Amino acid sequence: MTDHYCVLGNPVAHSRSPAIHAQFAAQSGQDVVYEALLAPLEGFADTVHGFIAAGGKGANVTVPFKEEAFRLSNRLSARAERAGAVNTLTFTADEIAGDNTDGAGLVRDIEANLGFPLAGKRILLLGAGGAARGVIAPLLACKPAGLTIANRSADKAQALAEQFSDIAAVDAGNFAKTAGSRFDVIINATSASLAGEALPLPAGIFAPGSLAYDMMYGKGETPFLALARAQGAAHLADGLGMLVEQAAEAFLVWRGVRPDSRPVLAALRTQLAA
Ligand code: ATR
């Protein structure tokens, strides 16, 4: 029997998740159908319950519903609890289980796909919203030399650092506070690229051989990656790999099989450049 999954968002028509999961299913011989489902802004829970009633087995959740999905879950994985957000729901007879695969997806893209081990590295995370929060614990689990959070509003960065202080000491402040420091990995988790804006980063913060990673992706270079290139970052990566890897991790949660993400990422990259 075919199992049904979906991605819930608003908007969602642009989502690449159905194409990604279709390739994972074909590759692994899993009998799965995956669709994009638009949830009304005030109707997320109703849409989830409707999908469950129709026999749905699970759902990915995207903007702007990840916090609502967190609240709707009857059971949370440890990583979803830490993230304060859910991007992967699994439905069983009596339960909605919430998980979050975003952080695992980011780490896997950086370490496995880009070949950049994070242990012992100095990491700078830009942003203090939901996207940043979701990746902090997975980054700390890689045992970096240090993690710094920089945000336009310093108080939000400090509040976020405080929430993870039981795992490790995390530095926090505004962008200007990073002046004089050098980082091996700088990750953009702000939504500034969406507005086409560059961040006011001080010069000299990219260490020799450093990686600049933008969680955003799009046709052409994002403003953050353009800035990173100008400031001498040695490696540049956008968030397309994270998108595919968070999907692969969700597929693993649902189906118990880890798909081969490489051909899927390569195909998406070709499409994006076209
Ligand atoms: P998301 O879920 O994508 O993280 P969010 O929770 O609204 O969205 O957080 C957006 C992040 O992008 C915040 O860190 C925000 O900075 P503030 O906390 O100071 O608002 C950051 N951001 C958005 N636009 C920005 C811009 N033009 N310049 C710098 N930071 C920006």
Residues whose N, C-alpha, C, O or C-beta is under 5 A from the ligand:
A	BS01	ATR	G127 A128 G129 G130 A131 A132 N151 R152 S153 K156 A189 T190 S191 A192 E197
